[in-house]
């Protein structure tokens, strides 16, 4: 160990274990039924019965009582190491963790009580992950600089999930999420776009397509995954992840030299996919053609002369525009509308200058001028949406991230 002293300045290994009650998964249950789950009975006022202009309040039966129902148990295990090397030139930490939750609320699959069925502590899941942090600080002559970063990954896997009977092995594989990751996205595998009516005539039949009559050149071509000659929900399979990134990271760096200083903060996310909603798959909301359309639909398939039924089709990236209420195969969940959510963003950059004492005089302790940019630069595989916005039914209509520039003066007397 003596030979390691010049290298290792500090070293700490840590481990922890803990268990506590967890109400997070049962919050909706308690919000609705907390005052009833210890005893069965009726709630008043309950359902309203209207007789003309009169409203009569009746009794509503509560769920069947389960006095054994309680909070879930959350067990957390954490292993970590903290270190400083070469007298602080390099420092950091690394840790791994796992959280097991048991007794998550669920209703029994074979409970015949219907709407009065009570809840039990049946399900379980686990979340595991890691986090790594590194920091470096040094001074080279008159240049003082630092750089640091952190990266973390976490993912949740379901354990036992209470379920009923499935009608087929495929249905069980698709709908039973027990012992599976909870952020898997399902959909059709898009393998191209139809180039002509002749190709459409020889295509597999599509569900809800009026025997393929609604398909136009440029429409999405899907893989007949199970090989039955028919494109439907049975061809869906795992195609990606949900929109929340599994991997998040940040980088902080800066330097100072002869009064000048610069600081940068980068952040990013990876291992995520962004699903375009049905409202963003069509150019006009609910067929309201008098409203504006998204600009990206200018790169679409369209006829050279829309008044001529025999006119040639001009290729584009998106399928031809339809009324939102029109029948089409293009709105199926697929990897065509599932876009890569990975990104890295220069969240903040600041440049400043601190004036020397000889210039500002004895009455002023410090004078610093600075300027900074916020959300200045983003690297993302997608240009149509902000990678940090939430995935909603109107994702593109969300208010965009604000880019801002600030300048200021710090004056101390």
N, C-alpha and C positions, 0 to 999 in steps of 0.2 A: 504493500500500500504506500510505502514511502516514495516510490518512484512516481506515484500518481499525484502527489501533493502539488507540484508545479502546474498540473493540468486542472485538477478538481479543486475549486475554491469552496464550494458548498454543495452538499448532496443530502437530500431528504427523501425517504421513501415512506409513503403513507397508504393507509388502507382504512376503509370505513364500511360499516354495515348498519342499517337501520330499518325499522319497520314502523309504519303508522297507518292510521285509518285514512281512507281515500274516498271522498264524496264526489269527486269530479265527474265520474261516469254515471252517478246516480242522481245528479242535480235535477234533471227534468222530472224524475220520479218523485223526488221529495217536493219539488215545487208544486206538483199536481195532487199528490196523495198523502202528504206527510201527516195530516191530521186524521187519516182514516186507516193506516195500514196496521194498527194494533187491534182494531175491532171492526167487524162487519156491521152494516146498518144502512142508514139513508142520510142523504144530504138535503138540507132545506135552507134557503130556496134552491130548487133544482130546475128541472125542465119547465119551460113556460108554455102554457096552453092558452091560446087566444080564442075568445068567444066574442066576436064582433069587435067592439072597442074596449073590451075588458081583457086583462091579462091575469091568468090564475097560475100561481106558482105551485108546482107539484113536488113530490119527493123523488129523488134520484138515488138508486142503489149505489153504494160504494163498492170498491173492489173487495174480493174476499181477503180476509185478514191473514197476514203471515207474521206472527210475532217474532219469528226467528230471523226475519230480514234485517240486515244490518249493513254497515258500510263495508266497502271493499278493503282489502289489505294490500298495501304497497310496500314491497321489500326492495331496498336499494343497496347495491354493492358497488364500491368505487375503489380502484387501485390507481395510484399516481406516483410520480417522481418529480421533484423540483431540483434544479441544478444551476450552478454558475461555474463557468470554466475560464481558465486563463485570467484570473483576477477580475472577472466581470466582463471580459470582452464578449463572451457569449453566455446567455442565460436563457432559461426556459422551463417548461414543464410539459409533461405528457400524462394523460390519464385515460383510463377506460372505465366504462360504467355499464351497469345493467339494472333495469328496474322490472321486477315481476309484480304484476297485479293479479290478485285472485279474488274470487267472489264478486265479479262484476254482475250487475243486475240483468236478469233475463227472465222471460216467461217460459214455462215448460212447454215443449213441443206437443205433448200429449194431453195438455190441460183442456178439459171439455167445458170450462166455465165461460168461454167466449169473452164478451166485453168485460166480465167481472173477474177474469183470470188475474191472479196476483203475481207478484214478482218474487224471485229467489236469487240467491247468490250462486250463480252457476258458471259464468264465463270467466276466462282469464286471458291475459296477453303479456307481452314483454317488449321492452324497448332497450336497445343496446346501442352503444356508440363510443366515440373517442374524441379527444380534443388535444391538440398539440399547439404550444406557444413557443416562439423563439424570438430573442431580442439580442441585438448587437449594438454596442456603443463604443466609439473610439474617437481619438483626436490625432490628426496628422498635421503637425506644425500649427498653422493658424486655422485649419479646417476642422470643425467639430461636427460629427455626423452621427446619425443613428438610423437603424432600420429594424423593424419588428413585424411579426405577423402571427396570425393564428388561423387554424383550420379545425373544423369540427364536423363530425358525421354522426347521424343518428337515424334509426329506422325502427318501426314498430311491427312486430309480428303477432298475429292473433294466435291464441292457444285454442282451447276448447270453446266452441260456439254452439249453443243449443240450437237444434234445427229439426225440422220435420223430415218426412220421407221425400226422396227425389224420384222423378219418373225415369231418369236415365243416368248413365255414367257421365255423359256430357253435362247434363244439368247439375249434377253434384259437383263436378269439376269447376263449373262456371260460377255457381251461386253459393257453394259452401266455402267460406273464407277462413275456416278454421285451419290453424297451422300454416297460414299463408301471410305474406307481407300485406299490410293494410293500405298501401298506396299504389296498387297495381291498377292500371287503366286498361279496359277492354274495348275492342272495336274491330272493324274490318281492316284487312291489309289492302291498301290501295296500291295497285301495281302499274298504273298508267291512266291514260285517257283515251276514250274512243275517238278514232280518227275519221271514221266515215260511217254512212248508213249500212254499207256492206258488212263492216265489222260488227255493228250493232245487231244485224240480222243473225249472225252466227254466235252471238254471245249467250252465256247462260241466262236463264230466266231470273229476273230480280223480283223480290217481294215488293208489293205495293207499286208496281210499275205499269199496270194495265198491259200485261204481256209484253213488256219492254217498249210499248208505244210512246212513252213519255221521254225516252232516252234520246238525246241529241248528240251530235259530234262535239267533243270536248268534255262530255260528262265523265265522271270518275269510273274507272274500271277496277273492280274488286277481285281478289283471289277467291276462287271457289275452294275454300280450305278443306272441307270434308269431301269434296269430289262428287257431290250428288247432282251436279248440273243445275243447281238452284242457289242463288245468292240470298241468304236470309240470316236471321240471328244465330243460326247454328254454325255459321262461318266466322263468328267472332272469337277472338282469342286475345291473350295479353299482348298489348302493343306498346306499352310505355308506362311511365310513372305519372303521378298527379303533379299539380303545379307547385306545391311547396317543396323547395330544394332540400334534398337529403344532406348535401354538402354545402356549408357556408364558410366563407373565409374573409379575412381582412388583412390589409398591409398598411403599415404606418411608417413613414420615412421622413427624414428632414436633415437639414444641414445649416450651419452658421459659419460665416467667413467675413471678417473685417466689418462687422456691423450688419451685413446682409443675412437674412435667414429665409428659408423656404421649408414648408411643411406640406406633405401630401398624405391623403388618406384614400385608400382604395378598398372597395368591398365587392363581393360577388357571391354567386351561388351556382351550383351545378347539380346534376342528376335530377332533373325535373323536366316536365313537359307541360305545355300550355295548350288547353283545348279550346278552340274557338266555339263560341256559343251559336245556337241556331239563329239568333238575331243578327249575328255578324257574318253569317254565311250568305245573306241576301243583301242586294244592293239597297233596297228600300224597305223601311220598317213597315211590316204588315201591309205591304202593297201600296203604301202611300207614295206614289210616284211624284207628287208635287213637292216632296221634301228632298233635301240633299242626300247624296249617296257617298259611301266611302270611296276615296280616291283610288284605292288599290284595285277596284273593279274595272278601272280603265284598261288593265292588262287582262283581258278576258277573250274567250271565243265569241265571235260575232260574224254575221253574214256581211259580205261585201255590199249587198244591196238588200235591205230588210224588206223591201216591197216585192222582191222577186223570190218566189219559193224555190227556184232552182239555182240561186246564187251560191257561189262557193263560200265555204267557211274559212275565216281568217283565224289561225291558231292564237292562243294566248295562254296565260298561266291558269286563270280561274275559268270554271265552266261558264256557259252562257247565262245571262241574267234572266231570272224568272220573277214573277210575282211571288211574294212570300207564301201565299196560300196555294200556289200551284203544286201539283204532284211532281215529285222529282226523286231520283235516287241519290242526289248529292249531299243530302243532309244526314246521312247515316254516320254514326260515330266511326271514325277511321283515322289512320295515321296521316291522311292528307290534311285534316284540320287540326292535328296535334303537332304543335310546333315546339322546337327546342327552346327551353327556358333558361339555358345557361347564359351567364353574363358576367362581366366585370365592369365596374363603374368607378371613375375618379370622383368620389363623393365630394371632396373638398381639397382645394389647393390654395395656399396662402403664401404671398411673398411680402417681406417687410424689410425695413431698414431702420436701424437705431443710430441716431446721430452721436458722434463722439462728444465727450464732455467739453473739449476745447471749443466746440462750435456753439453749443447751447448756453454756455455760461454757468455761473454758480447757483443762480436762483432756481434753475430747472434741474431736477434730478434725472429725468429721462424723457426723451422725445423719440417716438417711433411712429413711422407712417407705414401703412400696409394696404394691401388689396387682396381680396380672395374671390374665388369662383366656386359656386356650389352646383353640383350635378353638371359639371362642365363637359365630361366626356364619357361615353358608354360604348363598350364593345359587346355586341350581341349578334347572334345569328339571324335575328328577326328585326325587321325595320318597321313593322306595322303596329307594334304595341310596346309599352314600357315593361321590361321584365320584372319590375317590382310590384306591378299592380295586381290586384286580386282577380281571380278567375270568377267572373259572374256572368249572368245572362246577357249583359250589355258590356262586355269587357272593353271594347274599343271606345265606348262612350264614357269611360271613367276619366276623371280629371287627370291630365298628364302631370308628370313630375315637373316642378318649376326649376328652371335654370336662373341663377341670380348672380349678380356681381356686387360686391361691397368694397368700399374704400373708407379708411378711417385714420384717425390720429390718436395715439396714446400719449398723454402728457401728464407727467408726475412732477409735483413741486416739493 
